[in-house]
Amino acid sequence: MADFKGGYAPMHKSLLLVSCLILFSCQETTMSRIGARVDIFPVVEVHRWEVVQQDEMVGVLRLLRVQKPNFNEEFYQVQRPDGQICGEIDLRGRGWRSEPFKKEMVFIGMGSMEENLAKLLEVGGKVTTQAWSDKATAEASMRTEGRRQATHAAPAKPEPASGTDAKKPEADAPESSKDGR
């Protein structure tokens, strides 16, 4: 061992240097939950009304109930006839508007049901509510189905009814298309 020059000092220095680098490069990581805990509860529709202005349906008012274990929370949801959600009204008459790309709803004020409905549906004048009818269900489903078909499928060409002349549609064509120009 006397032959070995330098001894153990250089090896101890390098081990000390490596251990210091490892010690200082370690970071303590803590985990924390982001945001509040969100519980999911069933929501049921209690009642539905048509929102009408001058005998035309301009929206739908739905009374919804959130079924929580200790109590049930109720609120009104306002929709356009095609099903787009406009906002909510609580049982105290406070209204909130749903706005695209915003996390939270925007408070629009506190007023009567009719005032809040007119604000949320963006219609001028007086609106009233009336009982939901089978006619309203059919109209709403036709509007929704029509919108879906218009955005997802090409319009179908009408076919002539049986027993009619195939040349008849040409008679209704514009003048420029009759002579082939």
Secondary structure as UniProt FT lines:
FT   TURN            2..3
FT   TURN            7..8
FT   HELIX           9..25
FT   STRAND          43..53
FT   TURN            54..55
FT   STRAND          56..67
FT   STRAND          72..79
FT   TURN            81..82
FT   STRAND          85..89
FT   TURN            91..92
FT   STRAND          94..97
FT   TURN            100..101
FT   STRAND          106..110
FT   HELIX           113..121
FT   STRAND          128..131
FT   HELIX           134..152
FT   TURN            162..163
FT   TURN            166..167
FT   HELIX           168..171
FT   HELIX           175..178
FT   TURN            179..180
//
